[in-house]
Amino acid sequence: MLKKIYPLILLTLLAISCTNSKVSVANNTEEVSYIIETRDIANFWIAYDSLATSEDSIRTFQTLYLDKASPYFKEFLRVRNFRAKEYVRLVRNMPEFWKTIRPLTEDIQNRSSELHPAFRKFSELYPAFKQPDVCFAIGALRTGGTISNGLILIGAEIEATDQSVNLSEFEKGDFIGSVLKYKTGDIVSMVMHEAVHTQQVASDSTDTSLLKEAIEEGAADFIASLLLKKVTLSKAIYDYGIAHEKELWQEFYADVKNGKPLSNTDWMYNYHSNRPADLGYFIGYRICESYYNKSLDKKKAIQDIILMANAKEFLLQSGYAEKHGS
């Protein structure tokens, strides 16, 4: 999700201390070096294993995990304020989840090469692409992905989850449990979604409208889908959206016209509805798709989608509302 986050101050030693991957991008055949940070995952499991002999579980997580945070994970901690106490509670309450997610998170360091082709493709389709660095760490089951000043922050325990992970310890109706049950372990799609957000112009804080938020999030999924040549939206969201598109659009557009606040709708970040959550992502995705399909210059269309500033004008130019009877 695109968030308005304070600038990140990085130490000059960062490039030396972190895992560094180099890839060649299409822009002028320039070789771009970027960082994929994964060492905090290893630190988490060291702390986890140390609980077996620890007399102070909270102190163990604090000293062996949080206090040893890499510079990028320190930024993640600043943004999300993860606490040792909540890690201990989660580990104690859900042993089967952590047991089954462990190998999938530990394998992320071996999967970083999966990101290279997608980043390279991004630079080909969008010449102004600015390469972001990526940090994978164990969050506290609160964040799949976010960004901070061009840095991508990924909660590995969420995004590495696939159908092999034991979710039986989540209470019925728990919103994270409902998210995880649809996960496939596709870390690339989430990273590319967040990569799009790193390219978007900083949002005008005076426009917090439902329409703008939906288009910004839909743009991230639509561009990611172009890069990966597959729909990156959750299958549950996409399938439901396609099956109910006309009535969803009419309901959504009514909320937009009435100026209904984003916080007072179930279009975004609502996991307690009887229908799939985040259907605003689907609406935004389809608006961006309509804009792209209507455009003759596809590279220009990608630029327009990423740099969209006026949501109402973009919707009009996309032809989506007209096509759906609004």
C-alpha positions in Angstrom: 0.0 0.0 0.0 1.2 3.5 -0.8 1.7 5.4 2.4 3.0 8.9 3.2 6.1 8.2 5.2 8.9 10.4 6.4 12.2 10.4 4.4 14.6 7.6 5.2 18.2 8.5 6.3 20.6 5.9 5.2 24.2 5.4 6.5 26.9 5.4 3.9 28.1 2.1 5.1 24.8 0.5 4.1 26.0 -0.7 0.7 28.9 -2.5 2.2 27.1 -4.2 5.0 24.1 -5.5 3.0 23.7 -8.2 0.5 24.1 -6.6 -2.9 22.7 -7.8 -6.2 23.6 -6.3 -9.6 21.3 -6.4 -12.6 21.5 -4.9 -16.0 18.6 -2.7 -16.9 17.4 -1.6 -20.4 18.0 2.1 -19.8 21.1 2.8 -21.8 22.3 -0.7 -20.9 23.3 0.8 -17.5 24.3 -1.6 -14.8 22.4 -0.8 -11.7 23.3 -2.1 -8.2 20.6 -2.6 -5.7 20.2 -4.3 -2.3 18.0 -7.1 -1.3 18.3 -7.3 2.5 17.3 -10.7 4.1 19.6 -11.1 7.1 16.9 -10.0 9.6 15.0 -13.2 8.8 18.0 -15.2 10.1 18.2 -13.0 13.2 14.5 -13.6 13.9 15.0 -17.4 13.9 18.0 -17.1 16.1 15.9 -15.3 18.6 13.0 -17.8 18.1 15.3 -20.8 18.8 16.8 -19.0 21.9 13.4 -18.9 23.5 13.8 -22.6 24.4 16.4 -21.7 27.1 15.6 -18.1 27.7 14.4 -16.9 31.1 13.3 -13.6 29.7 11.5 -14.1 26.3 10.9 -10.4 25.7 14.5 -9.5 26.3 15.6 -12.3 24.1 13.6 -11.0 21.1 14.7 -7.4 21.9 18.5 -8.2 22.0 18.8 -10.9 19.4 16.3 -9.6 16.8 15.3 -6.0 17.2 18.6 -4.6 18.6 20.4 -6.4 15.8 18.3 -4.9 13.0 19.9 -4.0 9.7 19.7 -0.3 8.7 16.7 -1.1 6.4 14.9 -3.1 9.1 15.4 -0.2 11.5 13.4 1.8 9.1 10.7 -0.9 9.0 10.6 -0.7 12.8 10.3 3.0 12.7 7.4 2.8 10.3 5.5 -0.1 11.9 6.7 0.0 15.5 7.1 -3.7 15.9 7.7 -4.7 19.6 9.4 -7.6 21.2 6.4 -8.3 23.4 4.1 -8.9 20.4 6.6 -11.2 18.8 6.7 -13.3 21.9 2.9 -13.4 22.1 2.6 -14.5 18.5 5.2 -17.2 18.8 3.7 -18.6 22.0 0.1 -18.6 20.7 0.7 -20.0 17.2 3.5 -22.6 17.3 2.2 -24.5 14.2 2.1 -21.4 12.1 5.7 -20.5 12.9 6.9 -24.0 12.4 5.4 -24.3 9.0 6.3 -20.8 7.8 9.9 -21.0 8.9 11.4 -22.9 5.9 9.5 -20.6 3.5 11.0 -17.4 5.0 14.4 -18.9 5.3 14.3 -19.7 1.6 13.7 -16.1 0.5 17.5 -15.4 0.5 17.7 -18.1 -2.2 14.8 -16.6 -4.2 16.1 -13.1 -4.6 17.1 -13.8 -8.2 13.4 -14.1 -9.0 13.1 -10.4 -8.7 15.8 -9.5 -11.3 13.8 -10.2 -14.5 10.8 -8.3 -13.2 12.9 -5.2 -12.2 14.6 -5.4 -15.6 11.2 -5.5 -17.4 10.0 -2.5 -15.4 13.0 -0.4 -16.6 12.2 -1.4 -20.2 8.5 -0.5 -20.0 9.1 2.7 -17.9 12.4 4.5 -18.9 12.1 6.8 -15.9 12.2 3.8 -13.5 14.3 4.4 -10.3 15.6 1.2 -8.9 14.4 0.6 -5.3 16.1 -1.5 -2.6 14.2 -4.3 -0.9 14.1 -5.4 2.7 12.6 -8.7 3.7 12.1 -9.1 7.5 9.7 -10.9 9.9 7.0 -8.5 10.9 4.4 -9.1 13.5 1.7 -10.3 11.1 0.7 -6.7 10.5 2.3 -5.8 7.2 2.6 -7.6 3.9 4.3 -4.7 2.1 4.8 -1.0 2.3 7.3 1.7 1.1 9.4 4.4 2.7 11.2 7.0 0.5 11.9 4.6 -2.3 12.6 1.6 0.0 10.4 -1.5 -0.3 9.6 -3.2 3.1 8.2 -6.7 3.0 6.8 -8.8 5.9 8.2 -12.2 4.9 6.0 -14.2 7.2 2.9 -12.9 5.3 4.2 -12.9 1.7 6.0 -16.2 1.9 2.9 -18.0 3.1 1.5 -20.6 0.8 -1.0 -23.4 1.0 1.4 -25.6 3.0 1.3 -23.3 6.0 -0.8 -24.3 9.0 -3.4 -21.5 9.6 -5.5 -23.5 12.1 -4.4 -21.3 15.1 -6.0 -18.1 13.6 -9.4 -17.4 15.1 -12.4 -17.5 12.8 -12.8 -14.0 11.2 -9.3 -12.9 12.0 -8.4 -10.5 9.2 -4.8 -11.7 8.8 -5.9 -15.3 8.7 -8.4 -14.4 6.0 -5.6 -12.8 4.0 -3.2 -15.6 4.4 -5.5 -18.4 3.3 -5.3 -17.0 -0.3 -1.5 -16.5 -0.3 0.6 -18.6 -2.8 4.1 -17.6 -1.7 4.4 -15.2 -4.6 6.9 -12.7 -3.3 7.6 -11.2 -6.7 4.1 -9.9 -7.2 4.1 -8.0 -3.9 7.5 -6.5 -4.5 6.5 -5.3 -7.9 3.2 -3.9 -6.5 5.3 -1.9 -4.0 7.9 -1.0 -6.7 5.1 0.8 -8.6 4.3 2.8 -5.5 8.0 3.9 -5.2 7.6 5.4 -8.7 4.4 7.2 -8.1 4.4 11.0 -7.4 4.0 11.7 -3.7 0.3 12.0 -3.1 -1.4 15.4 -2.5 -2.3 15.1 1.2 -5.4 17.2 0.5 -6.8 14.5 -1.8 -7.6 11.4 0.3 -10.6 10.4 -1.8 -11.8 6.9 -2.4 -11.4 7.3 -6.1 -7.7 8.4 -5.9 -6.8 5.7 -3.4 -8.5 3.0 -5.6 -6.7 4.1 -8.7 -3.3 4.4 -7.0 -3.6 0.8 -5.6 -5.2 -0.5 -8.8 -2.3 1.0 -10.8 0.2 -0.8 -8.6 -1.5 -4.2 -9.4 -2.1 -3.4 -13.0 1.5 -2.4 -13.8 2.7 -5.4 -11.8 0.4 -7.6 -13.9 1.9 -6.2 -17.1 5.4 -6.9 -15.8 4.7 -10.5 -14.8 2.2 -11.2 -17.5 -0.4 -12.5 -15.0 -3.1 -11.0 -12.9 -1.4 -10.1 -9.5 -4.6 -9.2 -7.7 -5.8 -11.8 -5.3 -7.8 -14.5 -7.1 -10.6 -14.1 -4.7 -10.8 -10.3 -5.4 -10.4 -10.6 -9.1 -12.9 -13.5 -9.6 -15.5 -11.8 -7.5 -15.0 -8.5 -9.2 -15.3 -9.9 -12.7 -18.5 -11.8 -11.7 -20.1 -8.7 -10.1 -18.4 -5.8 -12.0 -21.4 -3.8 -13.1 -23.1 -3.7 -9.7 -19.8 -3.1 -7.9 -19.0 -0.2 -10.2 -22.5 1.4 -9.6 -22.1 1.0 -5.9 -18.5 2.4 -5.9 -19.4 5.3 -8.2 -22.3 6.3 -6.0 -20.0 6.5 -3.0 -17.5 8.6 -5.1 -20.3 11.0 -6.2 -21.6 11.3 -2.7 -18.1 12.1 -1.4 -18.2 9.2 1.0 -15.0 9.2 3.1 -12.6 6.3 2.4 -12.7 5.5 6.1 -16.4 5.0 6.0 -16.5 2.4 3.2 -15.6 -1.2 2.9 -13.8 -0.8 -0.4 -10.3 -0.7 1.1 -8.6 -2.5 4.0 -11.8 -4.0 5.3 -11.6 -7.7 6.2 -14.9 -8.1 8.0 -17.2 -7.9 5.0 -19.1 -10.9 3.7 -17.5 -10.3 0.3 -13.8 -10.3 -0.5 -11.9 -7.4 1.0 -10.1 -4.6 -1.0 -12.5 -4.6 -3.9 -11.5 -1.0 -4.4 -8.2 -2.5 -5.7 -10.2 -4.3 -8.4 -12.1 -1.2 -9.4 -8.8 0.8 -9.7 -7.2 -2.1 -11.6 -10.0 -2.1 -14.2 -9.9 1.7 -14.6 -6.2 1.5 -15.3 -6.6 -1.5 -17.6 -9.3 0.5 -19.6 -7.0 3.5 -19.8 -4.1 1.3 -21.1 -6.3 -0.6 -23.6 -7.7 2.7 -25.0 -4.2 4.2 -25.5 -2.3 3.9 -28.7 1.0 4.7 -27.1 1.4 2.0 -24.5 4.6 3.3 -22.9 3.0 6.7 -22.6 0.0 5.0 -21.0 2.2 3.3 -18.4 3.7 6.7 -17.6 0.3 8.3 -17.3 -0.9 5.5 -15.0 2.1 5.7 -12.7 2.1 9.5 -12.6 -1.7 9.9 -12.3 -2.4 13.1 -10.4 -6.0 14.0 -11.1 -8.2 11.0 -10.3 -11.4 12.4 -11.8 -9.8 13.4 -15.1 -8.0 10.0 -15.3 -11.3 8.2 -14.8 -12.9 10.3 -17.6 -10.0 9.6 -20.0 -10.1 5.9 -19.3 -13.6 5.5 -20.6 -14.3 3.0 -17.9 -17.3 4.9 -16.4 -18.9 5.5 -19.8 -18.5 1.8 -20.7 -20.3 0.8 -17.4 -23.2 3.2 -17.7 -22.1 6.1 -15.5 
